[in-house]
Amino acid sequence: MPPKTLVRGIRLSLMLGTLWITAVMDTAMAEEIPAIFGDVTISKKFSPDPFIVRGMSGGSVPSSQVAGTKETRPTGACTGFVDEAPDHTLELGSKFDYLKLQVESPADTIMIVKGPGGTWCNDDFDGKNPGIVGEWLRGVYQIWIGSYNQGKYIPYTLKITEVK
């Protein structure tokens, strides 16, 4: 076999191998990496559970201004800072007797949820991570994830689950 043909064959094999590996990795990553600032639509017995979205917390608007109050009962004080627009929209296609939204982040974050039945704020549900749990009505909810300090932006994941 002439050397040029051998080199072309090796190059072609390497290119095909690289394309195959890239396609497999892209597929795997698409299944594992949650959406950034994604909107969510779920009904009872949704899958996957937990449903995960991610984003960057923070902003310059006081949470109490977005929530329209300094405290919501029984979930807590409206502390910290958020963006003017919500980070996520959660549409529930059915009523949930139990649903938990919980943020996981390396630093202190806060959450505001506005939807059917009211507005709820939370700061420290689990350590420095906010969360809201309970009965949820069918409808559309706006969710803000903020930072305790103004202008501080922190990566987070928001987990939504029916599991107690």
C-alpha positions in Angstrom: 0.0 0.0 0.0 1.5 3.4 -1.0 2.4 5.7 2.0 -0.1 8.4 0.9 -3.0 6.0 0.9 -2.0 4.7 4.3 -1.8 8.2 5.7 -5.2 9.1 4.2 -6.7 5.9 5.7 -5.3 6.7 9.2 -6.5 10.3 9.0 -10.0 9.2 7.9 -10.1 6.7 10.7 -9.1 9.3 13.2 -11.7 11.8 11.9 -14.5 9.2 12.1 -13.4 8.1 15.5 -13.4 11.7 16.7 -16.8 12.4 15.3 -18.2 9.3 16.9 -16.8 10.1 20.3 -18.0 13.7 20.0 -21.5 12.6 19.1 -21.6 10.1 22.1 -20.3 12.7 24.5 -22.8 15.4 23.3 -25.7 12.9 23.8 -24.5 11.9 27.2 -23.9 15.5 28.3 -27.3 16.6 27.0 -28.9 13.9 29.2 -26.9 14.8 32.3 -26.5 18.6 32.4 -29.7 20.4 33.5 -30.9 23.5 31.7 -29.7 26.9 32.6 -32.6 29.3 33.6 -35.0 26.8 32.2 -38.8 26.9 32.4 -40.4 23.8 33.8 -43.8 22.2 33.0 -44.7 19.2 35.1 -47.7 17.2 36.4 -48.0 14.5 39.0 -45.6 11.5 38.7 -43.2 13.6 36.5 -39.9 12.1 35.4 -37.0 12.5 36.0 -37.6 13.1 39.7 -35.9 15.2 41.0 -36.2 17.6 38.0 -33.2 19.9 38.0 -32.5 23.3 36.5 -29.6 25.5 37.2 -28.6 29.2 37.0 -26.8 32.1 38.7 -28.3 33.7 41.7 -28.2 37.3 42.5 -29.2 40.7 41.3 -29.5 44.3 42.5 -33.3 44.4 43.4 -34.1 43.9 47.1 -36.2 40.7 47.5 -38.7 42.5 49.6 -39.4 44.8 46.6 -40.1 41.8 44.3 -42.1 39.9 46.9 -44.1 43.0 47.9 -43.4 42.2 51.6 -40.6 41.8 54.1 -41.7 38.4 55.3 -44.0 35.6 54.2 -45.4 33.2 56.8 -44.6 30.5 57.4 -41.7 30.3 55.0 -39.6 33.2 56.1 -38.1 36.7 55.5 -37.7 38.2 52.1 -34.0 38.9 52.4 -31.2 39.3 49.8 -31.2 40.5 46.2 -32.6 39.2 42.9 -33.0 40.2 39.3 -36.1 42.1 38.3 -37.3 39.2 36.1 -37.8 35.7 37.5 -35.1 33.1 36.9 -37.6 30.3 36.2 -41.2 29.7 35.5 -42.8 26.5 36.9 -46.1 25.4 35.4 -47.9 22.8 37.3 -50.4 20.9 35.2 -52.0 19.4 38.3 -52.4 20.0 42.0 -49.6 18.5 44.1 -50.4 17.3 47.7 -46.6 17.5 48.2 -43.9 19.2 46.2 -40.4 20.4 47.3 -38.3 23.1 45.6 -34.8 23.2 47.0 -31.7 25.2 46.0 -28.2 23.8 46.3 -25.4 26.3 46.1 -21.9 26.8 47.5 -22.9 30.1 49.2 -25.9 31.8 50.8 -28.8 32.1 48.5 -32.5 33.0 48.8 -35.7 32.1 47.0 -38.9 33.9 46.1 -41.9 32.0 44.6 -45.0 33.8 43.3 -48.0 31.9 42.1 -51.6 30.8 42.7 -52.3 31.4 46.3 -49.6 33.8 47.1 -45.9 34.7 47.5 -43.3 32.8 49.5 -39.8 33.7 50.5 -37.1 31.5 52.1 -33.5 32.0 53.0 -32.2 29.0 55.1 -34.2 25.9 54.5 -31.2 23.6 54.6 -28.1 25.3 55.9 -27.7 28.4 53.7 -29.8 27.0 50.9 -33.4 28.0 50.5 -36.3 25.7 49.9 -40.1 25.6 49.9 -42.2 22.5 50.5 -45.9 21.8 50.8 -49.1 21.6 48.9 -49.1 23.3 45.5 -52.1 24.4 43.4 -52.3 23.9 39.7 -51.0 27.0 37.8 -47.9 29.0 36.9 -45.3 30.0 39.4 -42.5 32.5 39.0 -39.2 31.7 40.8 -36.4 34.0 41.7 -33.1 32.7 43.1 -31.1 35.5 44.7 -28.0 36.1 46.7 -27.8 37.4 50.3 -25.3 40.2 49.2 -26.2 42.7 46.4 -24.4 42.1 43.1 -23.0 38.7 44.2 -23.7 36.0 41.6 -23.5 32.4 42.6 -24.1 29.2 40.6 -26.9 27.0 41.8 -29.1 24.0 41.0 -32.8 24.0 41.7 -34.2 20.6 42.5 -38.0 19.9 42.2 -39.3 16.7 43.7 -42.4 14.8 44.8 -40.4 12.5 47.0 -40.7 13.2 50.8 
